[in-house]
Amino acid sequence: MICRNRLVLAAALVCAALPALAKDQAVAATVNGKPIYEEQVAEYTNGPGKPDRKKVIDELVKQELVYQDALAQGLDKKPDVKRELEELRKRVLMTAAVQAAVGKSPITEEELKAEYDARQAQLAHKEYKARHILVDSEDKAKSLIKELDDGAKFADLATKNTKDPGSSKSGGDLGWFPAEQMVPPFASALQTLQKNEYTKSPVQTQFGWHVILLEDTRDVPAPAYADIKERLRNVVQQKRVNQYLDKLKGKAKVDIKKP
């Protein structure tokens, strides 16, 4: 796609400011004497989808034409474009710095397994199977609790009364979920219940007033190491980034002014 906005244009100008490819590189085309190298073409033709070489060259020619026209108009000298250029240049350099700092050595199998072992307790969790009835007022919730006390079936009351469209047709059934998935007041009330017990007082959340029935609980073991290996790699990578940032902060003098 031809560059159509200032941000894309700024990106093109930044790329142009980066070190040029060696002059002995094979040339695929020239635009007003400016070469487009085979290496540039290969970045696209060897990528996902392997686009047609002719189409890639045609696209690179269009981009070069727009870039040259931008320079001819002096757009790279405009204050707003210069700011965007500097911001993009800064981002490119920041990314390069982080990659250089954290990518000096590959993440080892030992690191990944150590991270897995350290997170075993967190990865294992309890899940709850529950139903609820959501209504607009505390008085309505209390009246439903009274009906339950008198022997009414929870699912029937939920189907007739709940304001939750996601569970109204299933008798208020919420399925299995970890407590943390719910808002804190709901989760706290749920965790105090025994199996087949419902809340004796209405539970208020930002959605309204709930009556909650706990049907069952189950312990979910930690997933197998192989199943989350790539997630662990991301965690270890982020730790390296955080260590790098902490190191920079430790050596820097930062003075944050009050507004």
Secondary structure, 3 states (H helix, E strand, C coil): CCCCCHHHHHHHHHHHHCCCCCCCCCEEEEECCEEEEHHHHHHHHCCCCCCCHHHHHHHHHHHHHHHHHHHHCCHHHCHHHHHHHHHHHHHHHHHHHHHHHHCCCCCCHHHHHHHHHHCHHHHCEEEEEEEEEEECCHHHHHHHHHHHHCCCCHHHHHHHHCCCCCCHHHCCEEEEEEHHHCCHHHHHHHHCCCCCEECCCCEEECCEEEEEEEEEEEEECCCCHHHHHHHHHHHHHHHHHHHHHHHHHHHCCCCCCCC
